[in-house]
Amino acid sequence: MSDMRRRICAWLQTVRRYVKRHPRLTYVALGAVTAVILTQLAYPSDRALPFARLDGMRVGSQSEKQISQKLIDTYSNVPLILHIDGPVKDMSRKTTIAPAGLQSDVKRVLADLKAYPWWQRLIPFSGLVKGLTKNQPVLLAFDEQRFNEYAKAELKACKVAPKNAGVAVRDGTVVLDAATDGQACSIELLRNALKNAALEPEGTHVRVRAKVVKPARSDKDVAGKLKEAQTLTERNITLDLIGTAYPVSKATIASWLVITEDKSDKKNMTIAVDTERMRSYLTEMQKKIYIAPGVTTVRTSDGTETGRSIGSAGRGLNFTATADVLKKQLLAGDGSVTGVVVALQPKVVYQRSYSPTQAGLQALLNDIVADKGNYAISVRFSNGSAVSANGSKQYHPASTYKLYVAYGLLKRIANGSMKWDDPATAGKNISQCFDVMIINSDNRCAEWLGDKIGWSNIQNEVRALGLSHTSTIRGRMLSTPDDETLFLHKLQYGNILGAAERSRLLDVMRRQIYRQGIPAGVGVSVADKVGFLEGRLHDAAIVYGSQTYMLTIMSFGSSWAQIADAARQINEQINRM
C-alpha cells in the first residue's frame, strides 16, 4: 500500500471515531452545511451577491433595476477633461463622457456583480466569501460614431499648422521670417486613451501627447533667397531727373520686392521686382519736375468746330518707361538711372452749342453716344421724321420685347380669338397677365403669352409694320432703337390697333413701375417700357411734352442715371426746336 493510501485510510478512521464519539454534533454540522448550500442554491440570480460593492459603493443583494439606476445617476454626467500635451501649445478641453462616446457598460457590470455559477453554490459559504471580496469596477462601453464626432472637434483644436520659413520686408528691411513647428493629435491615440480611461465620478482625466509637425520649408531652405533679396536692397541706385540725382533708399527698394512661394516646389521661393509697386515712389518723384498741362478749349456748333484755344503742354514722368529702366538697373547692379520725362498734352474740353433744328438734335445725339459709350438713340416726331445715332444697331431687346407680345395679344383680343378672362398662368387670367407683363415686367406671363400666340407669328406681325431689324424668336431676340420708335409711332398715331386696345396698352405703359430712366430725365408724362438684362439697359418711350415724340435709348454697361441725363438733354433740345 502506498503512503498516500495509508494517510487517507488513517484520516477516514479518525473521522469514524469522531462521529461515534460525537454523533449529535456531527449531525448538527451536516445540517448547517446543508442549509447553507440550499440557501446558496436558492439565492436569486437577478441580484448582486451579498455584501458586493460597485466602485466602493455597497450594492449587495440589490436588484438589476436598482444597480442600473445607480450607474445612471452616478456616472452618466461624469466630467471628462482631455489634457493635450503639445510641443507648440498645451491645452485642456472639458466636456462629459457621453459626447465623447463613453458610457457605463450596465450589462457587463450587472453580469459581473451577479456571477455565481451553480458549482460555486455547492461550496459551503462561497457566497459570503465571494460577496465580501467583490468590488466591481465600472466598465465602459464605447460608441464609435459619437467618438468620431467628438474626435473631429478635438483634433481640430489640437492642430497647429506649421509655418514655413520665408523672406519678409519689415520696417523697410528684408528679414528672415523664421519657420515654426506645428502639432497634430492622432485619432488612434485619443481612442486608446479614452478606452483605457479610469472612470471617476468627480472627473475623468485623459492625457494625450500631440506629435510635432515640421514645416515644409525650413530657415535653411530660404537662406539663399534671403541673401538675394538683401543684396538687391543694398544696391546703390540713383534716379536722375533733369540733372538732379536722387538716391533711392534701401527701404524704397525693399518695398518694390515681391516675394512669393514657388507653387511647383514648396521649399523654394521667388524674388521679383514689381514695377507697379514703383508707382507710388514715382508719383512722389514726379512732383520735383512736374508742370501741369493747360486746357485746350474746343468750340463746336452742331458738331462742327468753330474755334479752339490751345493750352500749354505740361511736363511729367513716363511711369512705365522709368519703372522699366529702374528695374533693369536694380537687377544689374549699382548705377544711375535717368527718368523718362515726357510732355503732358493739355486737357481738351468742349464748349458745344446746338441750333434749334433737327441738325442740332442730330449733333447732340452724336455727342451723347460718343461720350457715354455703348449707346444707341432714336427719336421720331409726330410727322414721322426721325433722327438717330446708332439707330440701326441691334441689341437684345431685354424686356422691351414685351411690347410686341402685347401687340400680338391685343390683335387677338380684337378679333375674338382670345378673351381677357381666359385662364393664363400662375393663377391669373389673360387680362391680369397682360397688366403685370407691362407694369411689373413679369417674365412668366410674357413667356406664356408668347408661347400661346406663337413667337414666329409675333415676328411676322411686327415685320409687317416695317420693323425689319427685329426678331422675336426665342433664343435669337434682337431689336434696334429705330424699330422700337417706329413701333411706338404707329401705336400713337397709326391704326395698328383699335381705339380700345390702343388705350389699354398706353394706360399700362404709363403705369409701369420702373421710372428711373426717360421719365426721370424729361419730367413730363411718359408711356414707356424698360428692359434690363445682364448689363443691358433700354427704355422705349412716348414723351408727352411741349410736343409729343418717341424716344428709344438702348445701352450696355450704363446706368439709369446716365439714361435719364441723356433724356434730359434731348428733351431740352427738342423744346427749343
FENCOR-V980132 format. One record per run of one state. SS is the DSSP state (2 for helix, 1 for strand, 0 for the rest). FROM is the first residue (numbers start at 1). TO is the last residue. If there is no record, write none. Layout:
# FENCOR-V980132
SS FROM TO
SS FROM TO
This chain:
# FENCOR-V980132
0 1 2
2 3 21
0 22 22
2 23 42
0 43 46
1 47 47
0 48 52
1 53 54
0 55 56
1 57 58
0 59 62
1 63 63
2 64 75
0 76 78
1 79 85
0 86 90
1 91 96
0 97 101
1 102 104
0 105 105
2 106 114
0 115 117
2 118 121
0 122 125
2 126 132
0 133 134
1 135 136
0 137 139
1 140 142
0 143 143
2 144 158
0 159 159
1 160 160
0 161 162
1 163 163
0 164 165
1 166 170
0 171 172
1 173 177
0 178 179
1 180 180
0 181 181
1 182 184
0 185 186
2 187 195
0 196 203
1 204 209
0 210 210
1 211 213
0 214 219
2 220 233
0 234 236
1 237 241
0 242 243
1 244 247
0 248 249
2 250 256
1 257 261
0 262 268
1 269 273
0 274 274
2 275 286
0 287 290
1 291 291
0 292 294
1 295 301
0 302 303
1 304 309
0 310 313
1 314 317
0 318 318
2 319 332
0 333 334
1 335 338
0 339 340
1 341 344
0 345 346
1 347 353
0 354 357
2 358 372
0 373 374
1 375 381
0 382 385
1 386 389
0 390 393
1 394 395
0 396 397
2 398 415
0 416 422
1 423 423
0 424 428
1 429 429
2 430 439
0 440 442
2 443 453
0 454 454
2 455 463
0 464 470
1 471 471
0 472 477
1 478 480
2 481 493
0 494 498
2 499 511
0 512 517
2 518 522
0 523 524
1 525 533
0 534 535
1 536 544
0 545 547
1 548 556
0 557 559
2 560 576
0 577 577
